[in-house]
Amino acid sequence: QVQLVESGGSSVQPGGSLRLSCAASGSISSIYNIYWYRQAPGKQREWVEHITWGGGAAFAESVKGRFTVSRDNAKNTVYLQMNSLKPEDTAVYYCSYNGVVWGQGTQVTVSS
């Protein structure tokens, strides 16, 4: 069984930055992908980005150029660096192991 724990969420002003972490533990496969999703109040969960085992990544248009992602396979941890944050980035951010196992989420609030 795989467990995921997200951390790093906080409240920031527009234009600020945050780094979210997603740490995996348990029966982790030797190769796996991590997906980030977010859900704003009253909206459906939306895909933000994903990163493959080899480090290949793809981003939603809404965050492209502002968000980057990296992973430390030795620590089974993925980092989502979020820059130039906007109020519309406010949401609970979730990471997912292979799209199957989900973390509990971490709240990001962007407000002046």
Secondary structure by P-SEA (a helix, b strand, c coil): cbbbbbcbbbbbcccbbbbbbbbbbccccccbbbbbbbbcccccccccccccccccccccccccccbbbbbcccccbbbbbbcccccccccbbbbbccccccccbbbbbbcc
